[in-house]
């Protein structure tokens, strides 16, 4: 099975790298998501990903200001990314080895979708139910 078969391609929530963390948190709440894709600053730039973990570390642990810090300041960039033509088992191995829950799916440096642990586990649960 390929990443393209199970990745999420619709309802991807992206933000500008320059939004404040307050705005990012509001976007997360409004869209009921746990991460945001941080857009590139230029065509040759990399995408980033902003997660609850990034926010907790910057705001709570390091006492940052949610109105002064931007998404660009605290996001994971470049975000770990894979091709949609990759076998899902290798994506799963990467997620486990890197302790991450989400991987961006990129083609020609353009966002195609996102693969999450939930995507993979839903397939496993379906397969388990069939037996």
Secondary structure by P-SEA (a helix, b strand, c coil): cccccccccccbbbbcccccaaaaaaaaaaacccbbbbbbccccbbbbbbcaaaaaaacccccccccccccccccccccccccccccaaaaaaaaaaacccbbbbbccccccccccaaaaaaaaaaaaaac
